[in-house]
């Protein structure tokens, strides 16, 4: 008897992971809402407050709002525009500044003193030596 081959391999369509998106999987709902908010916030003042003729208003709105809308709909690096701005703000708020001492440079003794933390006075009995001087570096 001949057995028929049974294949359980299925073709996965290209838009399989596009569920939850609008316009056929092209646009995420969050980006669409953010785009609408930005266009209303920035478009209303341009439409009402620009004291020019209608043609000039249309040109100004096309040059300013259209690129903003496209950028907002696409997003940046997989995030929406507001998420990306949040990442930038969080980076600048929590970044560290690293300070390294130069090797072989003779620092002024005033620069080598460590700053007091909390403003508390030094305890009695401790000697005040060269604060902040690493072993091997001498400032003679």
Buried (B, 14 or more C-beta within 10 A) or exposed (E): EEEEEEEEEEEEEEEEEBEEBEEEBEBBEBBBEBBEEBBEEBBEEEBEEEEEEEEEBEEBBEEEBEEBBEBBBBBBEEBBBBBBEEEEEEEEEEEEEEEEEEEEEEEEEEEBEEEEEEEEEEEEEEEEEEEBBEEEBEEE
